[in-house]
């Protein structure tokens, strides 16, 4: 298994676990620890993003190496994951900003939505990792656009 994708996937999975812990903490009324855990989740997600972008810029991305008949399904799934991750990241920033600005009523409304989006984003991200490096052998490492389109 390649080092950088494994490390970045670890951080995105960790961020999802921390979001679940944070959700449990706030449901029990422990706002102080909730804040610390959610900031840790955000830092973990940021570490994922830094590693991912650095790898994309300097190394490239790995294209799908599974059977040709699965490529279209993988591509649709990958586009779904990327869309979900982008929406989750935007929601995450907004949710954090609302919390730090003490706009708690709005934070409480958007927080659960953000958490669900982020959990699905993390789960689909781990699934992309498994499809690329565990279930199937990765294809060639190439530019992001070529990897997404499978060309």
C-alpha positions as CSV (number, residue, x, y, z in Angstrom):
1,X,0.0,0.0,0.0
2,X,1.4,3.4,-0.9
3,X,2.4,5.6,2.0
4,X,0.9,9.0,1.3
5,X,-2.6,7.7,0.3
6,X,-2.6,5.5,3.4
7,X,-1.6,8.4,5.7
8,X,-4.2,10.8,4.1
9,X,-6.9,8.2,4.3
10,X,-6.0,7.6,8.0
11,X,-6.6,11.3,8.7
12,X,-9.9,11.5,6.9
13,X,-11.1,8.4,8.8
14,X,-9.9,9.9,12.0
15,X,-11.8,13.1,11.3
16,X,-15.0,11.1,10.9
17,X,-14.5,9.2,14.1
18,X,-13.8,12.5,15.9
19,X,-17.0,14.0,14.4
20,X,-19.0,11.1,15.8
21,X,-17.4,11.5,19.2
22,X,-18.1,15.3,19.1
23,X,-21.7,14.6,18.2
24,X,-22.0,12.2,21.2
25,X,-20.4,14.8,23.5
26,X,-22.7,17.6,22.5
27,X,-25.7,15.4,22.8
28,X,-24.6,14.8,26.5
29,X,-24.2,18.5,27.0
30,X,-20.4,18.6,27.2
31,X,-19.9,21.6,25.0
32,X,-16.3,22.3,26.2
33,X,-15.0,18.8,25.2
34,X,-17.2,18.9,22.1
35,X,-15.4,22.0,20.9
36,X,-11.9,20.5,21.4
37,X,-12.9,17.2,19.6
38,X,-14.5,19.1,16.7
39,X,-11.5,21.3,16.3
40,X,-9.3,18.2,16.3
41,X,-11.6,16.7,13.6
42,X,-11.1,19.8,11.5
43,X,-7.4,19.7,12.0
44,X,-7.4,16.0,11.0
45,X,-9.4,16.9,7.8
46,X,-7.0,19.7,7.1
47,X,-4.0,17.4,7.4
48,X,-5.8,15.0,4.9
49,X,-6.3,17.9,2.5
50,X,-2.7,19.2,2.7
51,X,-1.3,15.7,2.1
52,X,-3.8,15.1,-0.8
53,X,-3.1,18.4,-2.5
54,X,0.6,18.0,-2.1
55,X,0.5,14.5,-3.5
56,X,-1.7,15.6,-6.4
57,X,0.7,18.4,-7.3
58,X,4.0,16.6,-6.9
59,X,3.2,13.0,-7.6
60,X,-0.2,12.9,-9.3
61,X,-3.2,10.7,-8.7
62,X,-3.7,7.0,-9.2
63,X,-6.2,5.9,-11.9
64,X,-8.5,3.0,-11.4
65,X,-6.7,-0.3,-12.0
66,X,-9.7,-2.6,-11.7
67,X,-11.5,-4.3,-14.6
68,X,-12.5,-2.1,-17.5
69,X,-16.2,-3.0,-17.1
70,X,-16.1,-1.4,-13.6
71,X,-14.4,1.8,-14.6
72,X,-17.6,3.7,-15.4
73,X,-19.1,2.8,-12.0
74,X,-15.9,3.8,-10.2
75,X,-15.8,7.1,-12.1
76,X,-19.4,7.9,-11.1
77,X,-18.7,6.9,-7.5
78,X,-15.5,9.1,-7.5
79,X,-17.4,12.1,-8.9
80,X,-20.1,11.6,-6.2
81,X,-17.4,11.4,-3.5
82,X,-15.5,14.5,-4.8
83,X,-18.8,16.5,-4.9
84,X,-19.8,15.3,-1.4
85,X,-16.3,16.1,0.0
86,X,-16.4,19.6,-1.5
87,X,-19.8,20.3,-0.1
88,X,-18.8,18.8,3.2
89,X,-15.7,21.0,3.4
90,X,-17.6,24.2,2.7
91,X,-20.3,23.3,5.2
92,X,-17.5,22.4,7.7
93,X,-15.9,25.8,7.4
94,X,-19.2,27.6,7.7
95,X,-20.2,25.4,10.8
96,X,-16.8,26.1,12.5
97,X,-17.1,29.9,11.8
98,X,-20.6,30.0,13.2
99,X,-19.3,28.2,16.4
100,X,-16.3,30.5,16.8
101,X,-18.5,33.6,16.2
102,X,-20.8,32.2,18.9
103,X,-23.8,32.1,16.6
104,X,-24.9,28.9,18.4
105,X,-28.5,28.8,17.2
106,X,-27.3,28.7,13.5
107,X,-24.5,26.4,14.4
108,X,-26.9,23.9,16.0
109,X,-29.1,23.9,12.9
110,X,-26.2,23.4,10.4
111,X,-24.0,21.2,12.6
112,X,-25.9,17.9,12.2
113,X,-26.3,18.4,8.5
114,X,-22.5,19.1,8.2
115,X,-21.7,16.0,10.3
116,X,-23.8,13.7,8.1
117,X,-22.3,15.1,4.9
118,X,-18.8,14.8,6.4
119,X,-19.4,11.2,7.5
120,X,-20.6,10.1,4.1
121,X,-17.7,12.0,2.5
122,X,-15.2,10.2,4.8
123,X,-16.9,6.8,4.2
124,X,-16.9,7.2,0.4
125,X,-13.2,8.5,0.6
126,X,-12.2,5.3,2.4
127,X,-14.1,3.3,-0.2
128,X,-12.2,5.1,-3.0
129,X,-8.9,4.2,-1.2
130,X,-10.0,0.5,-0.9
131,X,-11.0,0.4,-4.5
132,X,-7.7,1.9,-5.7
133,X,-5.2,0.2,-3.4
134,X,-6.7,-2.8,-1.6
135,X,-9.5,-4.4,-3.7
136,X,-7.8,-3.8,-7.0
137,X,-4.3,-2.9,-7.8
138,X,-3.9,0.8,-8.6
139,X,-3.5,1.9,-12.2
140,X,-0.9,4.4,-13.4
141,X,-0.2,7.5,-11.3
142,X,-1.1,10.4,-13.5
143,X,-2.7,13.9,-13.4
144,X,-5.9,14.3,-11.4
145,X,-8.1,14.9,-14.5
146,X,-6.7,11.8,-16.2
147,X,-7.3,9.7,-13.1
148,X,-10.9,10.9,-12.7
149,X,-11.8,10.3,-16.3
150,X,-9.8,7.1,-16.5
151,X,-7.9,8.1,-19.7
